[in-house]
Amino acid sequence: MADTHISLTPEGYAKLKEELKYLEGEKAKEITEAIRQAKDFGDLSENAEYDAARDEQARNMARIAEINAMLASATVIEASEDVSNVSLGCRVTVREKGKDEREITFTIVGTTETDSLAHRISNESPMGKALTGLSVGDTCTVKTPNGNERSYTVISIER
């Protein structure tokens, strides 16, 4: 991995550990069985099922290595009870300045925990960086990918 340091919430760390356990256990057994069954079809040089199972095994092993590297370099950021400033693990509601004045709620998470559909944004994203450290009432400006700038005011911070 290019980045050697990863910040994770306790939930994100537990999720990676759970995925690793699945990949090393149940998933590895399924792949081994698929390889065994494919070998029973005969000639391995022209056996598509065998090739597919071996490819799946390689992908599984690569993901295991990736998770192990992430866990080895991860810092688990425990949520503090202090909600005076936006930090990793916080749910922050902001009001966009402009014509709509709409409110959006984000959860600030580590880079491996992001989910844009669930409004879980990375602490290293432009929005996450801009919000981190702010207090209720503070305003930040974020440059969008198309070059526009948007301003947001922090409305609430919770755990």
C-alpha positions in Angstrom: 0.0 0.0 0.0 1.2 3.5 -0.8 0.1 5.0 2.5 1.7 3.3 5.5 -0.5 4.9 8.1 -4.3 4.2 8.4 -6.7 5.7 10.9 -9.6 3.5 11.8 -12.6 3.7 14.1 -13.0 0.8 16.5 -15.9 -0.4 14.3 -13.8 -0.2 11.1 -11.0 -2.2 12.8 -13.4 -4.9 14.0 -15.0 -5.1 10.5 -11.5 -5.7 8.9 -10.7 -8.3 11.5 -14.1 -10.0 10.7 -13.4 -9.9 7.0 -9.9 -11.4 7.5 -11.3 -14.2 9.6 -13.9 -15.0 6.9 -11.3 -14.9 4.1 -8.8 -17.1 5.9 -11.5 -19.5 7.1 -14.7 -20.1 5.3 -13.7 -18.4 2.0 -10.4 -20.3 1.8 -12.1 -23.6 2.4 -14.7 -22.9 -0.4 -11.9 -22.1 -2.8 -9.9 -25.2 -1.9 -13.0 -27.3 -2.5 -13.6 -25.6 -5.8 -10.0 -26.3 -6.8 -10.3 -30.0 -5.7 -13.5 -30.4 -7.7 -12.0 -28.7 -10.8 -9.0 -31.1 -10.7 -11.5 -34.0 -10.9 -12.5 -32.8 -14.4 -9.1 -34.0 -15.7 -6.6 -32.2 -17.9 -5.6 -29.0 -16.0 -4.1 -27.3 -19.1 -7.6 -26.8 -20.6 -9.7 -26.7 -17.5 -11.5 -23.3 -17.2 -13.0 -24.2 -13.8 -9.6 -24.9 -12.4 -8.2 -21.6 -13.8 -11.1 -19.7 -12.4 -10.7 -21.3 -8.9 -7.0 -20.5 -8.9 -7.7 -16.9 -9.9 -10.2 -16.6 -7.1 -7.6 -18.1 -4.7 -5.0 -15.5 -5.9 -7.6 -12.6 -5.3 -8.4 -14.0 -1.9 -4.7 -14.2 -0.9 -4.1 -10.7 -2.2 -7.0 -9.3 -0.1 -5.7 -11.2 3.0 -2.3 -9.6 2.5 -3.9 -6.2 2.0 -6.0 -6.5 5.2 -2.9 -7.7 7.1 -0.9 -4.7 5.9 -3.8 -2.3 6.9 -4.1 -3.8 10.3 -0.4 -3.8 10.9 -0.2 -0.1 10.1 -3.6 1.0 11.6 -4.1 3.4 14.4 -7.4 2.8 16.1 -8.8 6.2 17.1 -11.0 5.8 20.1 -14.0 8.1 20.2 -13.7 10.6 23.0 -16.8 11.9 24.8 -15.7 15.4 23.8 -17.9 16.7 21.0 -16.7 20.3 21.0 -14.6 19.7 17.8 -15.1 17.5 14.8 -12.9 14.4 14.8 -12.7 10.8 13.6 -15.9 9.0 14.5 -18.1 12.1 14.9 -21.4 12.6 13.2 -21.4 16.2 12.0 -24.4 18.1 10.6 -23.5 21.1 8.4 -25.6 23.7 6.6 -24.6 24.5 3.1 -24.5 28.2 2.5 -26.2 29.4 -0.7 -29.6 29.4 -2.3 -30.9 26.1 -0.7 -29.3 26.3 2.8 -29.7 22.5 3.0 -28.4 20.5 5.9 -26.3 17.4 5.4 -25.0 14.9 8.1 -21.7 13.2 7.6 -19.8 10.6 9.7 -16.1 11.2 9.7 -14.3 7.8 9.3 -10.9 6.4 8.2 -10.1 6.0 4.6 -10.9 2.3 4.4 -14.4 2.9 6.0 -15.8 5.4 3.5 -19.3 4.9 2.0 -20.6 7.9 0.1 -24.1 6.5 -0.1 -24.2 6.4 3.7 -22.5 9.8 4.1 -19.5 8.2 5.7 -16.6 10.4 4.5 -12.9 10.0 5.0 -11.0 12.2 7.4 -8.5 12.6 4.5 -11.1 13.8 1.9 -11.4 17.5 1.1 -14.6 17.7 3.1 -13.3 15.6 6.0 -10.1 17.7 6.2 -12.1 20.9 6.1 -14.4 19.8 8.9 -11.9 18.2 11.2 -11.2 20.4 14.2 -14.1 22.7 13.7 -16.7 23.5 16.4 -20.4 24.2 16.2 -20.9 27.6 14.4 -17.6 27.4 12.5 -17.6 27.7 8.8 -15.4 26.1 6.2 -15.0 26.3 2.4 -14.5 23.2 0.3 -13.4 23.1 -3.3 -15.4 20.7 -5.4 -13.9 18.4 -8.1 -15.3 20.8 -10.8 -13.4 23.7 -9.2 -16.4 25.4 -7.5 -16.2 26.4 -3.9 -19.0 25.6 -1.3 -19.2 26.9 2.2 -20.6 25.0 5.1 -21.4 25.9 8.7 -21.2 23.3 11.4 -24.7 22.9 13.0 -24.1 20.0 15.4 -21.5 17.4 16.4 -22.4 14.1 18.1 -20.9 10.7 18.8 
